[in-house]
Amino acid sequence: MLNVAVIDDDILTLRIFKDNLEHFEYPCKTFNNYVTALKEISNYDVVILDYHLGRVKGKDIIKDIKKEKDDIFIIMISGYMIQNIITKELKESLYSFHTKPVDFEKLKLELDDITKLLKK
C-alpha cells in the first residue's frame, strides 16, 4: 500500500485531502507543520506539499525532504497558477503540480501510477 503524507498549513485543506484520499483507499497522514513532517518523511512514498506553508515556501523544503528520502515522489499543490511559480529546477523535483481546487480524480490516477511504478 502506498504511504502518503500531506503537508499544508490550512487545516480545512488537510481534512479535504484526508477524506478524499481515504475514500480512494489511500491512507494518509496529514501535517500542518513541515518540521514535524520531516521527522517522519522516511515512512512515506509520496508527499503532497503546499507551495506556501505560512512564512516558508514548500519549494524551499524539497531539498530537506529529498535529503531524508531521495526516492520520494513529491506532488505540489498551490492556489497560484503553475506558470506563475514553477521553475525548471522545481519542475525537475516534482512528480506533478496541481492548482487548487485539486481535481481528486486526476490525483487518484497519479497515485495509481506511482503505485505501479513502485511495484516494478
C-alpha positions in Angstrom: 0.0 0.0 0.0 1.2 3.5 -0.9 2.0 5.6 2.1 1.0 9.3 1.6 1.9 12.4 3.6 0.1 15.7 3.1 1.7 18.9 4.3 -0.3 22.1 4.3 -0.8 24.8 6.9 -4.5 25.0 6.2 -6.5 22.6 8.5 -9.5 22.5 6.1 -7.3 21.6 3.2 -5.8 18.8 5.2 -9.2 17.5 6.1 -10.4 17.6 2.5 -7.3 15.7 1.3 -7.6 13.1 4.1 -11.3 12.5 3.3 -10.7 12.2 -0.4 -7.6 10.0 -0.3 -9.1 7.6 2.2 -12.2 7.4 0.0 -9.9 6.2 -2.8 -8.3 3.8 -0.3 -5.1 5.7 0.0 -4.5 6.1 3.7 -2.6 9.3 4.5 -1.2 11.2 7.4 -1.6 15.0 7.4 0.8 17.5 8.8 0.2 21.2 9.3 3.9 21.7 10.3 6.7 20.7 7.9 9.2 20.3 10.7 7.1 17.5 12.3 6.6 16.0 8.8 10.3 15.9 8.1 10.9 13.8 11.2 8.6 11.1 9.7 9.1 11.6 6.0 11.2 8.4 5.5 8.0 6.4 6.2 6.2 7.7 3.1 6.3 7.0 -0.6 4.5 10.2 -1.7 4.3 13.7 -0.1 1.7 16.2 -1.2 3.1 19.5 -0.4 1.6 23.0 -0.4 3.6 25.7 -2.2 3.0 28.2 0.7 3.4 27.0 4.2 3.0 30.2 6.2 6.3 32.0 6.1 8.0 29.1 4.4 7.7 28.1 0.8 7.1 24.4 0.1 9.7 24.7 -2.8 12.3 25.6 -0.2 11.9 22.4 1.8 12.1 20.0 -1.1 15.8 19.6 -0.6 15.2 18.8 3.1 12.6 16.2 2.1 14.9 14.6 -0.6 17.8 14.6 2.0 15.6 12.4 4.2 14.3 10.2 1.4 15.7 10.7 -2.0 13.2 8.4 -3.8 10.1 10.0 -2.5 7.5 11.3 -5.0 6.6 14.9 -4.5 3.3 16.4 -5.7 3.0 20.1 -5.1 -0.3 21.9 -4.7 -1.0 25.7 -4.8 -3.7 28.3 -5.1 -1.4 30.0 -7.6 -1.3 29.2 -11.3 1.6 26.9 -12.3 3.1 29.3 -14.8 3.4 32.0 -12.2 5.6 29.9 -9.8 7.2 26.9 -11.4 10.8 27.0 -12.4 12.8 24.4 -14.3 14.6 23.3 -11.1 11.3 23.0 -9.3 9.7 21.1 -12.1 12.5 18.6 -12.1 12.0 17.9 -8.4 8.3 17.2 -8.7 6.2 14.3 -9.9 3.4 16.7 -10.6 1.8 20.0 -9.7 -1.9 20.7 -9.0 -3.7 24.0 -8.8 -6.3 24.4 -6.0 -9.0 23.3 -6.0 -7.5 19.9 -6.7 -9.1 17.5 -9.1 -9.0 14.5 -6.9 -9.9 12.1 -9.7 -6.7 13.2 -11.5 -4.8 12.9 -8.3 -6.0 9.4 -7.8 -4.8 8.4 -11.2 -1.4 9.7 -10.4 -1.3 7.8 -7.2 -2.3 4.7 -9.1 0.5 5.3 -11.5 3.0 5.8 -8.6 1.8 2.5 -7.1 2.5 0.7 -10.4 6.0 2.3 -10.6 6.9 1.2 -7.1 5.8 -2.4 -7.8 8.3 -2.6 -10.8 
